[in-house]
Amino acid sequence: MRGMDKQLYTTNEAAELLGVTPARVRQMVARDEIESEKMGRDRFITAQAIAAARQRKTSPGPVPKSAPATPKLATGHASAKDGVSTGGKKGRERKQGAK
């Protein structure tokens, strides 16, 4: 049969080899960023396609800046008397004791 000499990988295997998630591999296939072959209901990625994707792979983008946390919450020293619920039983006990 023709094409039987190719090394084929499942999306899960390809993801592991590329250092991405299987969902990212499926996204790459849908966007034609990586070549795949469909057999029945499954998709398979060739070793050549994985090698090509590795060469194109770039480093991740910058980490987005998040809003700064309030100092009391960032240090974990918030209490019920500060008007911040700490949750759990201890937080309820503090609120009841402050009355």
Order of alpha helices (4+ residues) and beta strands (2+ residues): beta-alpha-alpha-beta-beta-alpha-alpha-alpha
